[in-house]
């Protein structure tokens, strides 16, 4: 049965290897079941329901990837997109979380159309590599600011906007300890480093009395009713949502395409000159976004941590199937997720942020017309507390720089269209 479903022999693998690969990938991405509810709960969403939605969306995404594309890719609500959902769309722009879920649904429909029509390839080719790298790095800086604030390392200051927090605070020290646990373990190539760091600080905090004691670990899952089918699609028709949907679509397309291609190449699933299943994988990704918004979570996407499973030998959808099953089992660990404090998940956010900032090395710094828009993209995000503003400044400045220096031939029509849409959004505000 497994052979006929996943063609194990054709991919030079076996069931044991695929199971090991699935467990390996799961351990590297399981931190999302603690981090995502913590972030989305800031919008007023029920934390228990978000926990269930996170597990279900991840499992469903993995199953779609397994059976539709037969690729060893893990899926779950993405970092960065959840922050934009919570702190950008709801926190800064003032929309309800129900409207934000509606925007995720609409962006998923657009992503689905782009993937099915071939426009996705046109859009990807039309967005400069420097801006794609800067968007990832800028989201990293945005996450870093959120993490430092959650940990208490950075606090607000009327005179200087921000300043250093109280480094003698026990919870701040626990957050710092958590960060170095994660960083050292990951540097030592220990699987599940982020998950270990979160759990270690949660347990230590409970032992020291800084968070509620761990009264239970396993129970029946909380109800998903508070978030299930609560999306407000009608509210998305508000003209202000053009900006929100545009950002969701751009980040979803870049993130999913880059991750899928990168991991698939490691697994030798994209042979030169031969048919491949990238289109199916992207269809699976966009379908998972739609499903996640209906259940009650931010955009679901492919996780770059899937590379760990590929490194362990994963080559087929059976790896994704194993990951999905493990996410379903996590549903019964809700009591543990409910007591994880913000200063235990903050180190994970900060570490992921650091990894994302590495993408700045892909910017062509010797070319000012590439470097300045990229810099603005990354800088504006944390300083305006908005991923949308950073992307807007980046695209507009890129088009202006190219046109102003007489290099309009280097502009793709997609970049001009995206920049124009952001200009229209500024005018309408």
Buried (B, 14 or more C-beta within 10 A) or exposed (E): EEEEBBBBEEBEBBBEBBBBBBBBBBBBBBBBBBBBBBBBBBBEBBBBBBBBBBBBBBBBBBBBBBBBBBBBBBBBBBBBBBBBBBBBBBBBBEBBBBBBBBBBBBBBBBBBEBBEEEBBBEBBEBBBEBBBBBBBBBBBBBBBBBBBBBBBBBEEEEEEEEEEBEEEBEBBBBBBBBBEBBBEBBEEEEBBBBBBBBBBBBBBBBEEEBBEEBEEEEEEBBEBEBBBEBBBBEBBEEEBBBBBBBBBBBBBBBBBBBBBBBBBEBBEBBEEEEEBBBBBBBBBBBBBBBBBBBBBBBBBBBBBBBBBBBBBBBBBBBBBBBBBBBBBEBBBBBBBBBBBBBBBBBBBBBBBBBEBBEBBEBBBEEBEBBBBBBBBBBBBBBEBBBBBBBBBBBBBBBBBBBBEEEEEEBBBEBBBBBBEBBBEBEEEE
